[in-house]
Amino acid sequence: MPSRPPTIGDALATGDRLYQRLARELFDQLGSGRYAIGDRLPAERELSVEYSVSRPAVREALIALEVQGYIEVRVGSGAFVRRLPGQDDRPGFAITAFELTEARLVFEGEAAALAAIHITDAELGELATLVERIGRENLLPDVTEDADRDFHHLIAKATRNAAIQMTIDEFWRVRTTSPECALLHAKARSANVRPVVEEHHAILVALRDHDPVAARAAMRAHLTAVMDHLLFTTEELAIEETRRSLASTRARYRAAAAV
């Protein structure tokens, strides 16, 4: 058993994010013999209470251990020990889907506002076509995000700012190359979470009106919804209870977007 739960102060002192501190704590427990291969870890809700951290932080910690092969998270069943760390093993961390979406909230909201000023009629026509493509792709048996990706790339291009375009292109590259990001988005796809046509259409309308304020708000609303889908994709049966317990965490992401 840990001598005491990790705290926010611990995370700040070590330079870790809180989920990293929790992942290290769980990693140490795996190495200490507290769990055997095949054992089930405490439920997310129990870990959240025991360590006084939010459910997203717990989920990020579990995903960090899952992508390294130490545990397996089974939807509806929980997290199970898959292998135990060796003496020389150390937990590693990449950018998580929550971190990436938080960054997208900051950058892509402003990109949409700037694009509303500079976007051309031809580009608006392309965006309208992409919104239609998103709707068609949503009908396919296998989830695809090609039209969604192209939609966001085109808005970045419409800012007429190469640095913004490069940054947003990098976000989408990280989405597929960071193991933590890739795993959670794969779970979302397996849960049939798909791009929402109405959210993209609202962005298109604001851009067509050349309204920076409305474009920023529509993009932030869309990415906040993406955050919601990531938070709840593996807990569809407990959405309402989890929504209440995560209210303060979600408020943090929204507050960051409003700065």
Secondary structure as UniProt FT lines:
FT   HELIX           8..14
FT   HELIX           18..32
FT   TURN            37..38
FT   HELIX           44..51
FT   HELIX           55..67
FT   TURN            68..69
FT   STRAND          71..74
FT   TURN            75..77
FT   STRAND          78..81
FT   TURN            87..88
FT   HELIX           97..118
FT   HELIX           121..137
FT   TURN            138..139
FT   HELIX           146..158
FT   TURN            159..160
FT   HELIX           162..177
FT   HELIX           179..190
FT   TURN            191..192
FT   HELIX           197..208
FT   TURN            209..210
FT   HELIX           212..232
FT   TURN            233..234
FT   HELIX           236..238
FT   HELIX           239..245
FT   HELIX           247..258
//
